[in-house]
């Protein structure tokens, strides 16, 4: 049985994410933001190797890390760039079933 993580959907509601979904979400978010694994790690305050392990489904992010990841998605949703706003909405819908 695969392990799963939960990410906040707003209003204290959490939604389950299973590996490899978490890894795909993290990779797509990082690429949308135009960040390398090293840069994304710095933004979240974790080691580069941690991002690599998350993306490759070897380790699950902690609940705190998932909150930080959701915050990055929300930041992109508030971006002046239409590409980033649309990409953020797509990630929320694809992985979390959330429509803005």
C-alpha positions as a Markdown table, in Angstrom:
| # | Residue | x | y | z |
|---|---|---|---|---|
| 1 | Unk | 0.0 | 0.0 | 0.0 |
| 2 | Unk | 1.4 | 3.4 | -0.9 |
| 3 | Unk | 2.0 | 6.1 | 1.6 |
| 4 | Unk | 0.2 | 9.4 | 1.3 |
| 5 | Unk | 0.5 | 13.0 | 2.5 |
| 6 | Unk | -2.0 | 15.6 | 3.1 |
| 7 | Unk | -2.0 | 19.2 | 1.8 |
| 8 | Unk | -4.2 | 22.0 | 3.1 |
| 9 | Unk | -7.0 | 22.9 | 0.8 |
| 10 | Unk | -8.0 | 26.0 | 2.7 |
| 11 | Unk | -10.3 | 26.6 | 5.6 |
| 12 | Unk | -8.3 | 23.9 | 7.6 |
| 13 | Unk | -9.5 | 21.2 | 5.1 |
| 14 | Unk | -6.8 | 18.8 | 4.1 |
| 15 | Unk | -6.7 | 16.6 | 1.0 |
| 16 | Unk | -4.7 | 13.3 | 0.7 |
| 17 | Unk | -2.0 | 13.1 | -1.9 |
| 18 | Unk | -0.4 | 9.7 | -2.7 |
| 19 | Unk | 3.2 | 9.2 | -3.9 |
| 20 | Unk | 4.0 | 9.6 | -6.7 |
| 21 | Unk | 1.5 | 12.4 | -6.9 |
| 22 | Unk | 3.4 | 14.4 | -4.3 |
| 23 | Unk | 6.6 | 14.1 | -6.3 |
| 24 | Unk | 4.9 | 15.1 | -9.6 |
| 25 | Unk | 3.2 | 18.1 | -7.9 |
| 26 | Unk | 6.5 | 19.3 | -6.4 |
| 27 | Unk | 8.4 | 18.9 | -9.7 |
| 28 | Unk | 5.7 | 20.7 | -11.7 |
| 29 | Unk | 5.5 | 23.5 | -9.2 |
| 30 | Unk | 9.2 | 23.9 | -9.1 |
| 31 | Unk | 9.4 | 24.0 | -12.9 |
| 32 | Unk | 6.5 | 26.4 | -13.2 |
| 33 | Unk | 8.3 | 28.7 | -10.8 |
| 34 | Unk | 11.4 | 28.4 | -13.0 |
| 35 | Unk | 13.5 | 27.1 | -10.1 |
| 36 | Unk | 16.2 | 24.5 | -9.9 |
| 37 | Unk | 16.0 | 21.9 | -7.2 |
| 38 | Unk | 18.6 | 23.9 | -5.3 |
| 39 | Unk | 16.7 | 27.1 | -5.6 |
| 40 | Unk | 13.4 | 25.5 | -4.6 |
| 41 | Unk | 15.2 | 23.9 | -1.6 |
| 42 | Unk | 16.4 | 27.3 | -0.4 |
| 43 | Unk | 12.9 | 28.8 | -0.8 |
| 44 | Unk | 11.4 | 26.0 | 1.4 |
| 45 | Unk | 14.4 | 25.9 | 3.8 |
| 46 | Unk | 15.3 | 22.3 | 3.1 |
| 47 | Unk | 18.3 | 20.6 | 1.7 |
| 48 | Unk | 18.7 | 20.1 | -2.1 |
| 49 | Unk | 18.7 | 16.3 | -1.5 |
| 50 | Unk | 15.3 | 16.6 | 0.2 |
| 51 | Unk | 13.7 | 18.1 | -3.0 |
| 52 | Unk | 15.3 | 15.3 | -5.1 |
| 53 | Unk | 14.0 | 12.6 | -2.7 |
| 54 | Unk | 10.5 | 14.1 | -2.8 |
| 55 | Unk | 10.4 | 14.4 | -6.6 |
| 56 | Unk | 11.6 | 10.8 | -7.0 |
| 57 | Unk | 9.1 | 9.5 | -4.5 |
| 58 | Unk | 11.7 | 8.2 | -2.0 |
| 59 | Unk | 10.5 | 10.3 | 0.9 |
| 60 | Unk | 7.3 | 12.1 | 1.8 |
| 61 | Unk | 7.3 | 15.8 | 2.7 |
| 62 | Unk | 6.4 | 16.7 | 6.3 |
| 63 | Unk | 3.1 | 18.4 | 7.0 |
| 64 | Unk | 5.0 | 21.7 | 7.5 |
| 65 | Unk | 6.7 | 21.2 | 4.1 |
| 66 | Unk | 3.4 | 20.6 | 2.5 |
| 67 | Unk | 2.1 | 23.8 | 4.0 |
| 68 | Unk | 5.1 | 25.7 | 2.5 |
| 69 | Unk | 4.5 | 24.0 | -0.8 |
| 70 | Unk | 0.9 | 25.1 | -0.8 |
| 71 | Unk | 2.0 | 28.7 | 0.1 |
| 72 | Unk | 4.2 | 28.7 | -3.0 |
| 73 | Unk | 1.3 | 27.6 | -5.1 |
| 74 | Unk | -0.8 | 30.4 | -3.6 |
| 75 | Unk | 2.0 | 32.9 | -4.3 |
| 76 | Unk | 2.1 | 31.9 | -7.9 |
| 77 | Unk | -1.7 | 32.3 | -8.1 |
| 78 | Unk | -1.3 | 35.9 | -7.0 |
| 79 | Unk | 1.4 | 36.6 | -9.6 |
| 80 | Unk | 1.0 | 39.4 | -12.1 |
| 81 | Unk | 2.1 | 36.8 | -14.8 |
| 82 | Unk | -0.9 | 35.1 | -16.4 |
| 83 | Unk | 1.2 | 32.0 | -17.1 |
| 84 | Unk | 2.0 | 31.6 | -13.4 |
| 85 | Unk | -1.6 | 32.3 | -12.3 |
| 86 | Unk | -2.9 | 29.7 | -14.8 |
| 87 | Unk | -0.2 | 27.2 | -13.9 |
| 88 | Unk | -1.1 | 27.6 | -10.2 |
| 89 | Unk | -4.8 | 27.0 | -10.9 |
| 90 | Unk | -3.9 | 24.0 | -13.0 |
| 91 | Unk | -1.8 | 22.5 | -10.2 |
| 92 | Unk | -4.6 | 23.0 | -7.7 |
| 93 | Unk | -7.2 | 21.5 | -9.9 |
| 94 | Unk | -5.1 | 18.6 | -11.2 |
| 95 | Unk | -3.6 | 17.4 | -7.9 |
| 96 | Unk | -6.0 | 18.7 | -5.3 |
| 97 | Unk | -9.3 | 19.1 | -7.1 |
| 98 | Unk | -9.6 | 22.7 | -6.0 |
| 99 | Unk | -11.0 | 25.3 | -8.2 |
| 100 | Unk | -10.1 | 28.9 | -7.4 |
